[in-house]
Each structure stands twice: as C-alpha cells, then as structure tokens.
C-alpha cells in the first residue's frame, strides 16, 4: 500500500491575560514545530487569550477581531515563511454585536483559505459561550491544503457524531478539533478520569465510524476555577491513539500520520458502503415522540 504521510504539529499551551504575549509565544511554537518537521500545525481553541467564557463580562468582547484580520495576517506571513499549514482558532468579530468562535485555515504558501464557525455552542457553569458566540452559519467545512483536506470542528462539536460524519462525507482526510476543556477544581479524581475518558472515547469513535484520523488539541494550565486537562491526542482511522500529551505540561509535538490508512480501514470495515441513508430521516428531528 502506497503511503501518504503528513507530519502534524500539535501546540498545547497555557495562556496569560495579555493577548500579544500569547500570540508571540504561539508564533515561536509554530516555528519550533516546523523545525521538527511539521507540515500542518494545529493550535488550541482561542489560543490568543485566556478562556474568557468562564464569566459573562462585556469587556471581553474587546478581544475579538475580524477574520481575516491582523492576527490571521501575521500567521499568513508565518505560514508562507515556514511552508506550513496553520489551523488557528480565534474570537471573530463579524460586526458590532455579532461574534463567532472561528477557525481560520492558512495554506503553506500563506494564502487564507477560509473559515469555519463553531456550530454547537455550550452553556454550562464555567463555559458561558452562548453569551459571546452566535452559532456558526457557514455549515461544515473542508479545506483543501497543500498537505491534505482538513475538516475543522471546534470543542463542543466533538460530542456530536453527526458533525464528524458530515465533515468526513465532504471528503476530509483529517478531522481537527481545537479545544478548551478542563476540570473544575472542586471535582474529585474519579470524576476527572471519567470525563477525560469520555471526551477521548467519543472522538476515537469518530475515527472508527468514519475511517479518519482525529487531531484534538487542548489547552493546559489553571485559569480561575478551571484546570484545563491538556491531554491532546492523535488517533489513526480505527481509533488507536498514536500520541497523547500529558495533562499538565505545555508541549510542541509532531506526529506523522499516514492518510492512506483511511482507504485501508474503509475497505476492511466498510461502514460507508453499508450506511442505510434511506432510513436516516428521523435524525433530523429534535426528538422522536
């Protein structure tokens, strides 16, 4: 079987209050990943700031910017200089009073390929995202980059098999999930373990069901009452974990994956072939009474 190897860079980091410091640190880490051979570099969710959604504070809207805009322009220059694809998660200001949680995808020549706006928006203690973000209205997206077709989803999207399925059916070679998820400081260890395992397991299931590599890049560090659990990982198209980061350390890791494995697993486990799409209409209902 002919291989289609591509080197994925994962940047798992903690953040500080100053936006410029976070961006400057991230630029240096992208350079480090590229020096290690990365061809696609994946950044965590909202890497340019602290995870501000733990409170409802109108001043936090000042962190947002247009996409494309000043930060994407900096990363376009960086991508072109290094010859790497960059998947960057940012707080998008679409217009006054309208904001999104958005991924910008930049190709290895520095060109801006487009954006994906987070579709599923949580609202839970410590994750007050509905205060800040309007649900995405661009649909699911796949970006044809120099090193492969990247399907982009964000954090809470991770829990929805429909999102992974649709993005895979659109031709993605890889599913990338920038993430900001963690444990409340008040939780016991058994709850922490159960939550992390559920988070990783559901995404491994997306790999298996769709015969596709999954890249999940989470932040780490303590912010207010939240301890972000790191644990960024890469799976092969049958859910095997190829790499898992520690929970409590910053990492710049490069993992080589073989995109040809998708064809292997999809022919040996032909879930796409056997899908009964004629029976799936009920899935579009909120609940089947």
Residue, then its C-alpha position, 0 to 999 in steps of 0.5 A: x500500500x502506497x503511503x501518504x504521510x503528513x507530519x502534524x504539529x500539535x501546540x498545547x499551551x497555557x495562556x496569560x491575560x495579555x493577548x500579544x504575549x500569547x500570540x508571540x509565544x504561539x508564533x515561536x511554537x509554530x516555528x519550533x514545530x516546523x523545525x521538527x518537521x511539521x507540515x500542518x500545525x494545529x493550535x488550541x481553541x482561542x489560543x490568543x487569550x485566556x478562556x474568557x467564557x468562564x464569566x459573562x463580562x462585556x469587556x471581553x468582547x474587546x478581544x475579538x477581531x475580524x477574520x481575516x484580520x491582523x492576527x490571521x495576517x501575521x500567521x499568513x506571513x508565518x505560514x508562507x515563511x515556514x511552508x506550513x499549514x496553520x489551523x488557528x482558532x480565534x474570537x471573530x468579530x463579524x460586526x458590532x454585536x455579532x461574534x463567532x468562535x472561528x477557525x481560520x485555515x492558512x495554506x503553506x504558501x500563506x494564502x487564507x483559505x477560509x473559515x469555519x464557525x463553531x456550530x454547537x455552542x455550550x452553556x454550562x457553569x464555567x463555559x458561558x459561550x452562548x453569551x459571546x458566540x452566535x452559532x456558526x452559519x457557514x455549515x461544515x467545512x473542508x479545506x483543501x491544503x497543500x498537505x491534505x483536506x482538513x475538516x475543522x470542528x471546534x470543542x463542543x462539536x466533538x460530542x456530536x457524531x453527526x458533525x464528524x460524519x458530515x465533515x468526513x462525507x465532504x471528503x476530509x482526510x483529517x478531522x481537527x478539533x481545537x479545544x478548551x476543556x478542563x476540570x473544575x477544581x472542586x471535582x474529585x479524581x474519579x470524576x476527572x478520569x471519567x470525563x477525560x475518558x469520555x471526551x477521548x472515547x467519543x472522538x476515537x469513535x469518530x475515527x472508527x465510524x468514519x475511517x479518519x484520523x482525529x487531531x484534538x488539541x487542548x489547552x493546559x494550565x489553571x485559569x480561575x476555577x478551571x484546570x484545563x486537562x491538556x491531554x491532546x491526542x492523535x488517533x489513526x482511522x480505527x481509533x488507536x491513539x498514536x500520541x497523547x500529551x500529558x495533562x499538565x505540561x505545555x508541549x510542541x509535538x509532531x506526529x506523522x500520520x499516514x492518510x492512506x490508512x483511511x482507504x485501508x480501514x474503509x475497505x476492511x470495515x466498510x461502514x460507508x458502503x453499508x450506511x442505510x441513508x434511506x432510513x436516516x430521516x428521523x435524525x433530523x428531528x429534535x426528538x422522536x415522540 
